[in-house]
């Protein structure tokens, strides 16, 4: 089973079938419509070529109709792709993926914090200051967290 981007519906058709009235100049690739995320009447812009969309008021946004389907329905990637007909059953078993514990943004924040602790420990060692037992234990925790993040996101 796999995702086929070529099977994504035409953006104009997709949004109009959801009840969005796309307005704007006929040749413009960006059209205006209502935002269902915050209830704005004419604050969302839709790219009729790529399917990208952004609300100028609530900042909800996505790169294509699949992103809209996921955000508006709460479905995960696979279920949203199936719902809009962009999922192909090729007979291969679907690989199950272990869900990550953190969002990518939060993972980067943790990684930044842990890297700073490693840098401080390295600086202390370079300056000739030995690590205490507590510092050594914290450094091992730090290395373990970095390793776990790499496993989750690599």
C-alpha positions as CSV (number, residue, x, y, z in Angstrom):
1,X,0.0,0.0,0.0
2,X,1.3,3.4,-0.8
3,X,0.5,7.0,-1.3
4,X,0.3,8.3,-4.9
5,X,0.5,12.1,-5.2
6,X,-0.7,11.9,-8.8
7,X,-4.1,10.7,-7.5
8,X,-4.7,13.8,-5.4
9,X,-7.9,15.4,-6.5
10,X,-7.9,18.7,-8.5
11,X,-7.7,21.5,-5.9
12,X,-10.5,23.5,-7.3
13,X,-12.8,20.5,-7.5
14,X,-11.8,19.3,-4.0
15,X,-12.5,22.6,-2.3
16,X,-15.7,23.3,-4.2
17,X,-17.0,19.8,-3.3
18,X,-16.5,20.7,0.3
19,X,-18.7,23.7,-0.1
20,X,-16.0,26.4,-0.5
21,X,-16.9,29.1,-2.9
22,X,-13.6,30.1,-4.5
23,X,-13.6,33.7,-5.6
24,X,-11.1,36.0,-7.4
25,X,-9.9,36.8,-10.9
26,X,-10.4,33.9,-13.3
27,X,-6.7,33.8,-14.2
28,X,-5.4,34.1,-10.6
29,X,-4.0,30.9,-9.2
30,X,-4.8,32.0,-5.6
31,X,-8.5,32.2,-4.8
32,X,-10.3,33.5,-1.7
33,X,-12.8,31.5,0.4
34,X,-14.1,31.1,3.9
35,X,-12.0,29.5,6.6
36,X,-13.7,26.6,8.4
37,X,-11.0,26.5,11.1
38,X,-12.0,29.8,12.7
39,X,-15.2,30.7,10.8
40,X,-13.8,33.6,8.8
41,X,-15.9,34.5,5.8
42,X,-13.1,35.5,3.3
43,X,-9.8,35.0,5.0
44,X,-8.5,31.7,3.5
45,X,-6.5,31.7,0.2
46,X,-6.3,28.5,-1.9
47,X,-3.8,27.9,-4.7
48,X,-5.8,26.3,-7.4
49,X,-2.7,24.8,-9.0
50,X,-0.9,23.1,-6.1
51,X,-3.7,22.9,-3.5
52,X,-1.7,24.9,-1.0
53,X,-3.9,26.9,1.4
54,X,-3.4,29.5,4.2
55,X,-5.8,31.5,6.4
56,X,-4.7,35.1,6.6
57,X,-6.5,35.4,10.0
58,X,-5.9,32.2,12.0
59,X,-2.7,31.1,10.2
60,X,-4.0,27.6,9.5
61,X,-2.1,26.4,6.5
62,X,-1.0,23.4,4.4
63,X,0.8,22.5,1.2
64,X,-1.9,20.5,-0.6
65,X,-5.4,19.1,-0.4
66,X,-4.2,16.1,1.7
67,X,-2.9,18.5,4.3
68,X,-6.4,20.2,4.3
69,X,-8.1,16.8,4.6
70,X,-5.9,15.8,7.6
71,X,-6.4,19.1,9.4
72,X,-10.1,19.5,8.8
73,X,-11.0,15.9,9.7
74,X,-8.4,15.0,12.2
75,X,-7.5,11.9,10.2
76,X,-3.9,10.6,10.1
77,X,-1.9,10.6,6.8
78,X,-2.9,7.2,5.6
79,X,-6.6,7.5,6.5
80,X,-6.8,11.0,4.9
81,X,-5.1,9.7,1.7
82,X,-7.6,6.8,1.5
83,X,-10.5,9.2,2.0
84,X,-9.5,11.4,-0.9
85,X,-8.5,8.5,-3.2
86,X,-4.7,9.0,-3.2
87,X,-3.9,5.6,-1.5
88,X,-3.1,2.6,-3.7
89,X,-3.5,-0.9,-2.5
90,X,-0.5,-2.5,-4.2
91,X,-0.7,-5.8,-2.3
92,X,2.3,-5.2,-0.1
93,X,1.7,-5.3,3.6
94,X,1.7,-2.0,5.3
95,X,4.7,-1.5,7.6
96,X,3.7,-0.4,11.0
97,X,5.6,2.6,12.4
98,X,6.2,3.2,16.0
99,X,4.7,6.6,16.8
100,X,7.1,9.3,18.0
101,X,6.7,10.6,21.5
102,X,7.4,14.2,20.5
103,X,6.5,16.5,17.6
104,X,9.4,17.4,15.4
105,X,9.5,20.9,16.9
106,X,9.6,19.6,20.5
107,X,12.2,17.1,19.5
108,X,14.4,19.9,18.2
109,X,14.0,21.8,21.4
110,X,15.0,18.8,23.4
111,X,17.9,18.1,21.1
112,X,19.1,21.7,21.4
113,X,19.0,21.6,25.2
114,X,20.8,18.3,25.4
115,X,23.4,19.5,22.9
116,X,24.0,22.5,25.1
117,X,24.6,20.3,28.1
118,X,27.1,18.2,26.1
119,X,28.9,21.4,25.1
120,X,29.1,22.7,28.7
121,X,30.5,19.4,29.9
122,X,33.0,19.3,27.0
123,X,34.0,22.9,27.9
124,X,34.5,22.0,31.5
125,X,36.7,19.1,30.6
126,X,38.7,21.2,28.2
127,X,39.3,23.7,30.9
128,X,40.6,21.0,33.2
129,X,37.6,20.7,35.5
130,X,36.7,17.1,36.1
131,X,33.0,16.1,35.9
132,X,31.3,15.2,39.2
133,X,29.4,11.9,39.5
134,X,26.1,13.9,39.1
135,X,27.4,15.6,36.0
136,X,28.6,12.3,34.5
137,X,25.2,10.7,35.2
138,X,23.4,13.7,33.6
139,X,25.7,13.5,30.6
140,X,24.7,9.8,30.1
141,X,21.0,10.7,30.3
142,X,21.7,13.4,27.7
143,X,23.4,11.0,25.4
144,X,20.5,8.5,25.8
145,X,17.9,11.2,24.9
146,X,19.8,12.2,21.8
147,X,20.1,8.6,20.8
148,X,16.3,8.0,21.3
149,X,15.5,11.1,19.2
150,X,17.7,9.9,16.4
151,X,16.0,6.5,16.5
152,X,12.6,8.1,16.5
153,X,13.2,10.5,13.6
154,X,15.9,8.9,11.5
